[in-house]
Amino acid sequence: MSPVTDAPNATAALAGNADLTAITQEEIFAGHLGGKLSVELAAPLETQRDLSIAYTPGVAQVSRAIAQDAAMAKQYTWTDRLVVVVSDGTAVLGLGDIGPRASLPVMEGKAALFKKFADLNSIPIVLDTKDVDEIVETIIRLRPSFGAVNLEDISAPRCFEVEQRLIEALDCPVMHDDQHGTAIVVLAALNGAAKVQGRAIDGLKVVVSGAGAAGVACTNILLAAGVRDVTVLDSKGIVTKERSDLNGVKAELAQRTNPRGLSGGAAEALAGADVFLGLSAGLIAEELIASMAPESIVFAMSNPDPEIHPEVARKYAAIVATGRSDFPNQINNVLAFPGVFKGALDAGARRITEGMKIAAADAILSVVADELGPEKIVPSPLDPRVAPAVAEAVAAAARAEGVA
């Protein structure tokens, strides 16, 4: 999909999206006019006395105290509860590499969701570089200004190195949400679907379409949660140990997946499969979904255009989910990331572990444990119970794992 560069092009880009047909172009652009964020005061600033406390001369006392004891910055500045949303604009939504400036509305939106759902302050930072060293160095240099890092929309495979190097270099939570936020919600949704069907996830044959950031992370969390049979597809077919064209990340993944030794492409992978997890822009033909096992589960998560239309998938699958808000079972990262970061910050966690992610997935599902059905395998993204439940579970897991 080509990037949206002006209002007329925006109309064309939105024309095929059923969930936006009731929203006008004017409403969309008006909702972004001047940006979606602002800074609000935490204390009054109305009198000369207020000014003397908030700024000079009073502020100098606080600065002196922090100079003597850097730990006081956690109490007397906003950094301890501030999340930075960092992107280079190379993998934005389904738009691809649209650059840092065009990615900024998405990063502002992410920051707005942090405030709405977890009451965390957040600021977007978009970097005009694709160089891994420069991205890592920039964020390290900015460390005194924030308490956690949400990496966003950085293309694979660079995103894996950026995240790992920042985790190693920083003493605060770092998470690439395209990877792990997606993985957390996918695990919650799959557990929900399996409970509806009375099945155990460890016996499911799962096909993951896409070996980028989300595909790799989802595969990892599913394996960690006990799924034994995961087959991964990339643009050239099944990821296998025999292929010589795999990058390092895919080659490592091939060692832990495809236990039945399948080869070929989507047709071979999906024949008799129980679960299809779509995390790429590639379309899946109807006949391939029809070839899946009875009572199959389809998560067509590409957004805004799913790999297969949900109504078509429902002709063959017992449970269907997408990333869109205009169909049942929306698998949306907002179910995960606000609570994950809040829980990590509440616990003073130095990092976000696999155990914390699995705890988050369990907490998401717990919110609707008594309400599950074929069209409700996860809570609504707007459910106010979700972020507090996730935060509590993540903080508890951080303490239990000794990273708090």
VOTORTOR-869672 format. One record per residue (C-alpha): residue number from 1; x, y, z. Coordinates in steps of 0.05 Angstrom, whole numbers, plus 5000, padded with zeros to 4 digits. Layout:
BEGIN
NODE	nr	xx	yy	zz
NODE	NUM	X	Y	Z
...
This chain:
BEGIN
NODE	nr	xx	yy	zz
NODE	1	5000	5000	5000
NODE	2	5027	5068	4983
NODE	3	5034	5120	5039
NODE	4	4981	5172	5050
NODE	5	5010	5238	5029
NODE	6	4951	5285	5023
NODE	7	4876	5288	5035
NODE	8	4853	5263	4966
NODE	9	4900	5204	4970
NODE	10	4874	5190	5040
NODE	11	4804	5183	5012
NODE	12	4828	5131	4962
NODE	13	4867	5094	5014
NODE	14	4806	5089	5060
NODE	15	4756	5071	5006
NODE	16	4762	4995	5014
NODE	17	4759	4993	5090
NODE	18	4690	4973	5115
NODE	19	4704	4996	5186
NODE	20	4716	5068	5162
NODE	21	4658	5076	5114
NODE	22	4617	5113	5167
NODE	23	4675	5160	5183
NODE	24	4687	5219	5137
NODE	25	4755	5244	5113
NODE	26	4740	5310	5148
NODE	27	4729	5275	5215
NODE	28	4794	5237	5210
NODE	29	4837	5297	5192
NODE	30	4801	5340	5244
NODE	31	4817	5288	5297
NODE	32	4892	5296	5282
NODE	33	4894	5371	5271
NODE	34	4951	5399	5312
NODE	35	4969	5330	5336
NODE	36	4935	5286	5388
NODE	37	4977	5303	5449
NODE	38	4987	5360	5497
NODE	39	5024	5372	5563
NODE	40	4982	5386	5625
NODE	41	5006	5416	5690
NODE	42	5008	5372	5752
NODE	43	5004	5432	5799
NODE	44	4973	5502	5794
NODE	45	5014	5557	5761
NODE	46	4971	5618	5774
NODE	47	5009	5663	5823
NODE	48	5078	5691	5834
NODE	49	5086	5640	5891
NODE	50	5067	5583	5844
NODE	51	5119	5608	5794
NODE	52	5173	5612	5848
NODE	53	5159	5540	5868
NODE	54	5154	5510	5799
NODE	55	5211	5549	5769
NODE	56	5265	5596	5795
NODE	57	5285	5602	5851
NODE	58	5250	5540	5881
NODE	59	5268	5492	5826
NODE	60	5342	5501	5841
NODE	61	5335	5466	5908
NODE	62	5306	5405	5874
NODE	63	5360	5405	5821
NODE	64	5414	5410	5875
NODE	65	5384	5352	5912
NODE	66	5382	5308	5849
NODE	67	5454	5328	5833
NODE	68	5474	5300	5901
NODE	69	5430	5238	5896
NODE	70	5410	5218	5825
NODE	71	5358	5169	5852
NODE	72	5316	5229	5874
NODE	73	5298	5242	5801
NODE	74	5250	5184	5806
NODE	75	5210	5220	5859
NODE	76	5216	5292	5836
NODE	77	5212	5288	5761
NODE	78	5164	5250	5715
NODE	79	5218	5205	5685
NODE	80	5203	5145	5729
NODE	81	5133	5139	5699
NODE	82	5149	5165	5629
NODE	83	5148	5118	5569
NODE	84	5181	5138	5504
NODE	85	5151	5111	5440
NODE	86	5209	5105	5391
NODE	87	5206	5091	5316
NODE	88	5245	5101	5253
NODE	89	5183	5095	5210
NODE	90	5206	5035	5171
NODE	91	5148	4986	5184
NODE	92	5087	5028	5200
NODE	93	5020	4992	5203
NODE	94	5008	4963	5133
NODE	95	5041	5024	5101
NODE	96	5112	4999	5104
NODE	97	5172	5046	5103
NODE	98	5140	5114	5103
NODE	99	5193	5151	5143
NODE	100	5196	5183	5212
NODE	101	5152	5244	5198
NODE	102	5095	5204	5168
NODE	103	5099	5154	5226
NODE	104	5090	5209	5278
NODE	105	5013	5207	5279
NODE	106	5017	5133	5296
NODE	107	5067	5145	5352
NODE	108	5024	5201	5379
NODE	109	4965	5153	5379
NODE	110	5006	5102	5417
NODE	111	5023	5154	5469
NODE	112	4950	5173	5475
NODE	113	4932	5100	5489
NODE	114	4983	5096	5544
NODE	115	4950	5155	5578
NODE	116	4879	5132	5567
NODE	117	4886	5059	5589
NODE	118	4943	5060	5639
NODE	119	4948	5133	5659
NODE	120	5021	5133	5639
NODE	121	5054	5195	5609
NODE	122	5086	5180	5542
NODE	123	5121	5219	5488
NODE	124	5135	5199	5415
NODE	125	5206	5202	5389
NODE	126	5217	5189	5314
NODE	127	5289	5182	5290
NODE	128	5313	5203	5222
NODE	129	5360	5143	5214
NODE	130	5356	5069	5197
NODE	131	5425	5054	5225
NODE	132	5420	5006	5284
NODE	133	5482	5036	5319
NODE	134	5454	5106	5314
NODE	135	5385	5086	5340
NODE	136	5414	5049	5399
NODE	137	5464	5104	5416
NODE	138	5410	5157	5412
NODE	139	5364	5121	5461
NODE	140	5421	5106	5509
NODE	141	5440	5180	5509
NODE	142	5368	5199	5525
NODE	143	5362	5150	5583
NODE	144	5359	5204	5638
NODE	145	5295	5230	5607
NODE	146	5250	5169	5612
NODE	147	5231	5107	5651
NODE	148	5215	5056	5597
NODE	149	5221	5046	5521
NODE	150	5166	5023	5474
NODE	151	5198	5008	5407
NODE	152	5148	5014	5350
NODE	153	5145	5001	5276
NODE	154	5219	4985	5264
NODE	155	5228	4935	5207
NODE	156	5255	4865	5215
NODE	157	5307	4839	5223
NODE	158	5337	4904	5249
NODE	159	5284	4908	5303
NODE	160	5311	4845	5337
NODE	161	5380	4874	5344
NODE	162	5356	4943	5366
NODE	163	5313	4913	5421
NODE	164	5365	4864	5446
NODE	165	5420	4916	5449
NODE	166	5376	4965	5487
NODE	167	5354	4911	5536
NODE	168	5428	4897	5550
NODE	169	5448	4970	5554
NODE	170	5391	5000	5595
NODE	171	5368	4988	5666
NODE	172	5294	4998	5650
NODE	173	5237	4961	5614
NODE	174	5246	4957	5538
NODE	175	5195	4924	5492
NODE	176	5183	4923	5418
NODE	177	5108	4923	5417
NODE	178	5101	4898	5346
NODE	179	5134	4835	5370
NODE	180	5113	4823	5442
NODE	181	5048	4862	5448
NODE	182	5022	4823	5389
NODE	183	5048	4758	5417
NODE	184	5015	4769	5485
NODE	185	4947	4783	5456
NODE	186	4952	4725	5406
NODE	187	4968	4677	5463
NODE	188	4908	4704	5502
NODE	189	4863	4696	5442
NODE	190	4887	4625	5426
NODE	191	4877	4604	5498
NODE	192	4808	4634	5495
NODE	193	4790	4599	5430
NODE	194	4817	4533	5457
NODE	195	4775	4540	5521
NODE	196	4713	4553	5480
NODE	197	4726	4489	5441
NODE	198	4747	4448	5501
NODE	199	4816	4436	5472
NODE	200	4887	4441	5499
NODE	201	4934	4487	5460
NODE	202	4992	4437	5465
NODE	203	4956	4391	5416
NODE	204	4941	4444	5363
NODE	205	4976	4446	5296
NODE	206	4991	4520	5286
NODE	207	5012	4555	5221
NODE	208	5043	4624	5229
NODE	209	5043	4663	5164
NODE	210	5098	4716	5169
NODE	211	5168	4710	5197
NODE	212	5179	4784	5213
NODE	213	5176	4818	5280
NODE	214	5106	4794	5300
NODE	215	5113	4725	5270
NODE	216	5177	4709	5306
NODE	217	5152	4735	5373
NODE	218	5085	4699	5367
NODE	219	5121	4634	5350
NODE	220	5166	4642	5410
NODE	221	5110	4656	5460
NODE	222	5067	4599	5433
NODE	223	5125	4550	5441
NODE	224	5139	4577	5510
NODE	225	5066	4567	5528
NODE	226	5068	4494	5508
NODE	227	5046	4491	5435
NODE	228	5087	4434	5405
NODE	229	5071	4438	5330
NODE	230	5085	4506	5298
NODE	231	5100	4515	5224
NODE	232	5124	4583	5201
NODE	233	5115	4611	5131
NODE	234	5153	4668	5099
NODE	235	5147	4697	5029
NODE	236	5185	4638	5000
NODE	237	5148	4582	5036
NODE	238	5156	4539	5098
NODE	239	5215	4558	5142
NODE	240	5256	4494	5145
NODE	241	5325	4473	5168
NODE	242	5341	4453	5096
NODE	243	5334	4523	5067
NODE	244	5399	4561	5054
NODE	245	5367	4629	5043
NODE	246	5347	4643	5116
NODE	247	5374	4701	5157
NODE	248	5401	4686	5226
NODE	249	5334	4696	5261
NODE	250	5296	4651	5214
NODE	251	5351	4598	5215
NODE	252	5347	4595	5291
NODE	253	5271	4592	5287
NODE	254	5275	4533	5238
NODE	255	5311	4493	5292
NODE	256	5251	4497	5338
NODE	257	5192	4493	5291
NODE	258	5162	4448	5237
NODE	259	5167	4383	5277
NODE	260	5133	4342	5222
NODE	261	5186	4363	5172
NODE	262	5138	4395	5122
NODE	263	5165	4428	5059
NODE	264	5133	4471	5006
NODE	265	5087	4530	5016
NODE	266	5021	4551	5046
NODE	267	4982	4493	5015
NODE	268	5027	4441	5048
NODE	269	5028	4478	5114
NODE	270	4953	4490	5120
NODE	271	4929	4421	5099
NODE	272	4899	4392	5163
NODE	273	4923	4449	5207
NODE	274	4881	4471	5267
NODE	275	4903	4544	5271
NODE	276	4921	4596	5219
NODE	277	4956	4658	5247
NODE	278	4963	4712	5194
NODE	279	5017	4764	5208
NODE	280	5037	4784	5138
NODE	281	5008	4825	5082
NODE	282	5001	4763	5038
NODE	283	4932	4738	5019
NODE	284	4910	4667	5033
NODE	285	4864	4633	4983
NODE	286	4797	4607	5005
NODE	287	4811	4536	4985
NODE	288	4871	4534	5032
NODE	289	4828	4553	5092
NODE	290	4779	4500	5069
NODE	291	4835	4449	5072
NODE	292	4846	4460	5146
NODE	293	4822	4410	5199
NODE	294	4750	4412	5224
NODE	295	4734	4464	5277
NODE	296	4793	4505	5254
NODE	297	4814	4572	5283
NODE	298	4833	4630	5238
NODE	299	4867	4693	5262
NODE	300	4873	4738	5201
NODE	301	4908	4797	5233
NODE	302	4937	4839	5177
NODE	303	4907	4908	5183
NODE	304	4871	4940	5149
NODE	305	4866	4883	5099
NODE	306	4864	4814	5130
NODE	307	4896	4755	5095
NODE	308	4827	4728	5082
NODE	309	4760	4763	5092
NODE	310	4729	4742	5158
NODE	311	4662	4725	5125
NODE	312	4698	4678	5076
NODE	313	4739	4646	5132
NODE	314	4675	4634	5173
NODE	315	4650	4587	5119
NODE	316	4703	4537	5142
NODE	317	4730	4559	5209
NODE	318	4694	4552	5276
NODE	319	4727	4614	5306
NODE	320	4753	4675	5267
NODE	321	4790	4735	5294
NODE	322	4821	4796	5261
NODE	323	4859	4859	5279
NODE	324	4800	4902	5259
NODE	325	4746	4934	5302
NODE	326	4688	4921	5255
NODE	327	4688	4845	5265
NODE	328	4682	4802	5328
NODE	329	4744	4780	5365
NODE	330	4789	4839	5352
NODE	331	4861	4820	5370
NODE	332	4889	4888	5388
NODE	333	4955	4905	5422
NODE	334	4921	4956	5466
NODE	335	4898	4897	5508
NODE	336	4970	4886	5527
NODE	337	5020	4942	5524
NODE	338	4989	4994	5571
NODE	339	4982	4943	5628
NODE	340	5050	4911	5613
NODE	341	5087	4976	5620
NODE	342	5046	4999	5680
NODE	343	5060	4933	5715
NODE	344	5134	4936	5699
NODE	345	5140	5007	5724
NODE	346	5097	4994	5786
NODE	347	5145	4938	5804
NODE	348	5207	4977	5787
NODE	349	5225	4922	5738
NODE	350	5292	4926	5702
NODE	351	5266	4887	5642
NODE	352	5205	4852	5614
NODE	353	5213	4776	5616
NODE	354	5178	4719	5580
NODE	355	5144	4702	5645
NODE	356	5116	4772	5651
NODE	357	5089	4767	5580
NODE	358	5055	4701	5593
NODE	359	5026	4729	5658
NODE	360	4998	4787	5617
NODE	361	4964	4739	5568
NODE	362	4933	4699	5625
NODE	363	4908	4764	5657
NODE	364	4876	4787	5591
NODE	365	4837	4722	5586
NODE	366	4818	4722	5659
NODE	367	4777	4785	5649
NODE	368	4727	4748	5605
NODE	369	4735	4678	5633
NODE	370	4661	4673	5647
NODE	371	4639	4706	5583
NODE	372	4676	4666	5530
NODE	373	4643	4645	5466
NODE	374	4660	4636	5392
NODE	375	4653	4711	5381
NODE	376	4685	4732	5447
NODE	377	4753	4699	5457
NODE	378	4785	4762	5484
NODE	379	4759	4825	5518
NODE	380	4741	4887	5480
NODE	381	4800	4934	5472
NODE	382	4757	4986	5509
NODE	383	4744	4941	5569
NODE	384	4767	4982	5630
NODE	385	4782	4918	5669
NODE	386	4839	4896	5625
NODE	387	4897	4944	5638
NODE	388	4892	4939	5715
NODE	389	4888	4863	5712
NODE	390	4948	4860	5666
NODE	391	4988	4909	5707
NODE	392	4976	4871	5771
NODE	393	4995	4804	5739
NODE	394	5058	4833	5706
NODE	395	5082	4866	5770
NODE	396	5072	4801	5809
NODE	397	5110	4762	5757
NODE	398	5167	4813	5758
NODE	399	5173	4806	5833
NODE	400	5170	4730	5829
NODE	401	5224	4728	5777
NODE	402	5270	4775	5815
NODE	403	5273	4831	5763
NODE	404	5236	4881	5806
